[in-house]
Amino acid sequence: MTNEDEDHSKRIFVGGIPPDATNQQIWDFFGACGEIFEIHRPASLRGGYRWFCFISFLDEQSVKAACELNGHSFPGAPRPLAIAPATKHIRR
């Protein structure tokens, strides 16, 4: 397994994060699952953030714990969170 594969296995996709949520709110919500390495929030074409983010943890056990929050409510979100281990995306 390469370092890239190993790092990828420690990353989750989170759908349903309100665009106005702060990184600190996301960090606080998911920090209970384990130590977060990075939060990546793609920008919207209209400015601000999109309704999803990627969170990288320092270990795979944290990914499992975070995935257990699938279907839970995030403060200010109108719908439940959709959480899954991130998959590689190859741009064509």
Buried (B, 14 or more C-beta within 10 A) or exposed (E): EEEEEEEBBBBBBBBBBBBEBEEEBBEEBBBEBBEBBEBEBEEEEEEEBBBBBBBBBEEEEBBBBBBEBBEEEBEEBEEBBBBEBBEEEEEE
